[in-house]
Amino acid sequence: MSATTDEEIPKLSGPRVEPQSGAAPEHLIVLVHGYGADGNDLIGLAGPWAQAMPNVAFVAPNGPEPCAMSPFGRQWFPLTNQGAEERREGVRQAAPVLNKFIAQELDRYGLPETKLALVGFSQGTMLSLHVGLRRAHSPAAIVGFSGMLTGTGYLADEVTVKPPVLLIHGSDDEVIPVSALDHACTALEGVGIKVKTHVSDGIRHGVAPDGMELGAAFLRDAFASASNAK
């Protein structure tokens, strides 16, 4: 099979929110939606998070494919049998698409990768973890809501960078069980990645107010730490 050229990789677009301060952005947060949704599903995080991070630009790309199970939604990769190999192959296939979008957005704002954070939900968490841990230069942070880590058996051989990670999950998640949080944490810590976790009590497959607050604080601190390290 021939390699995919850059011209063949879909170019994404989606809703964005410029810095609340009105100044040029100092940081960029890419919000990666879940299966069957689109960028509008997560761009709402920009409103409350901008209060804590007024100099951040937010962008939420729409997935590259229409979703077979949700005619008005998008997907990063198909989900048919919910198997581990399908998820691993899915993130591998979708990674170049998200990487191209990240490069486009960093170039748009003239920002280095140390000013980038990835935030995912569900399938978007799978992709954010896969991409964020395999880039040439480390992003400032990765935050994952209601997701899981794919390809744990390959992690030690494939990880190239080790940004701080925050994983948040609902205790009553009916789509991806909360046990996925512990499995991901164990695997990530096993390769030397610093992980913080939080379980939102009584929450199903979604983002709760406590998770939103913790996410904002974690990203703000990660951006500050990355800046101080330079």
Secondary structure in CASP SS format (residue, H / E / C, confidence):
PFRMAT SS
TARGET T0000
AUTHOR 0000-0000-0000
METHOD secondary structure of the structure
MODEL  1
M C 1.00
S C 1.00
A C 1.00
T C 1.00
T C 1.00
D H 1.00
E H 1.00
E H 1.00
I C 1.00
P C 1.00
K C 1.00
L C 1.00
S C 1.00
G C 1.00
P C 1.00
R E 1.00
V E 1.00
E C 1.00
P C 1.00
Q C 1.00
S C 1.00
G C 1.00
A C 1.00
A C 1.00
P C 1.00
E C 1.00
H E 1.00
L E 1.00
I E 1.00
V E 1.00
L E 1.00
V E 1.00
H C 1.00
G C 1.00
Y C 1.00
G C 1.00
A E 1.00
D C 1.00
G H 1.00
N H 1.00
D H 1.00
L C 1.00
I H 1.00
G H 1.00
L H 1.00
A H 1.00
G H 1.00
P H 1.00
W H 1.00
A H 1.00
Q H 1.00
A H 1.00
M C 1.00
P C 1.00
N C 1.00
V E 1.00
A E 1.00
F E 1.00
V E 1.00
A C 1.00
P C 1.00
N C 1.00
G C 1.00
P C 1.00
E E 1.00
P E 1.00
C E 1.00
A C 1.00
M C 1.00
S E 1.00
P E 1.00
F E 1.00
G E 1.00
R E 1.00
Q E 1.00
W C 1.00
F C 1.00
P C 1.00
L C 1.00
T C 1.00
N C 1.00
Q C 1.00
G C 1.00
A H 1.00
E H 1.00
E H 1.00
R H 1.00
R H 1.00
E H 1.00
G H 1.00
V H 1.00
R H 1.00
Q H 1.00
A H 1.00
A H 1.00
P H 1.00
V H 1.00
L H 1.00
N H 1.00
K H 1.00
F H 1.00
I H 1.00
A H 1.00
Q H 1.00
E H 1.00
L H 1.00
D H 1.00
R H 1.00
Y H 1.00
G C 1.00
L C 1.00
P C 1.00
E H 1.00
T H 1.00
K H 1.00
L E 1.00
A E 1.00
L E 1.00
V E 1.00
G E 1.00
F E 1.00
S C 1.00
Q H 1.00
G H 1.00
T H 1.00
M H 1.00
L H 1.00
S H 1.00
L H 1.00
H H 1.00
V H 1.00
G H 1.00
L C 1.00
R C 1.00
R C 1.00
A C 1.00
H C 1.00
S C 1.00
P C 1.00
A C 1.00
A E 1.00
I E 1.00
V E 1.00
G E 1.00
F E 1.00
S C 1.00
G C 1.00
M C 1.00
L C 1.00
T C 1.00
G C 1.00
T H 1.00
G H 1.00
Y H 1.00
L H 1.00
A H 1.00
D H 1.00
E H 1.00
V C 1.00
T C 1.00
V C 1.00
K C 1.00
P C 1.00
P C 1.00
V E 1.00
L E 1.00
L E 1.00
I E 1.00
H E 1.00
G E 1.00
S C 1.00
D C 1.00
D C 1.00
E C 1.00
V C 1.00
I C 1.00
P C 1.00
V C 1.00
S H 1.00
A H 1.00
L H 1.00
D H 1.00
H H 1.00
A H 1.00
C H 1.00
T H 1.00
A H 1.00
L H 1.00
E H 1.00
G H 1.00
V C 1.00
G C 1.00
I C 1.00
K C 1.00
V E 1.00
K E 1.00
T E 1.00
H E 1.00
V E 1.00
S E 1.00
D C 1.00
G C 1.00
I C 1.00
R C 1.00
H C 1.00
G C 1.00
V C 1.00
A C 1.00
P H 1.00
D H 1.00
G H 1.00
M H 1.00
E H 1.00
L H 1.00
G H 1.00
A H 1.00
A H 1.00
F H 1.00
L H 1.00
R H 1.00
D H 1.00
A H 1.00
F H 1.00
A H 1.00
S H 1.00
A H 1.00
S H 1.00
N H 1.00
A H 1.00
K C 1.00
END
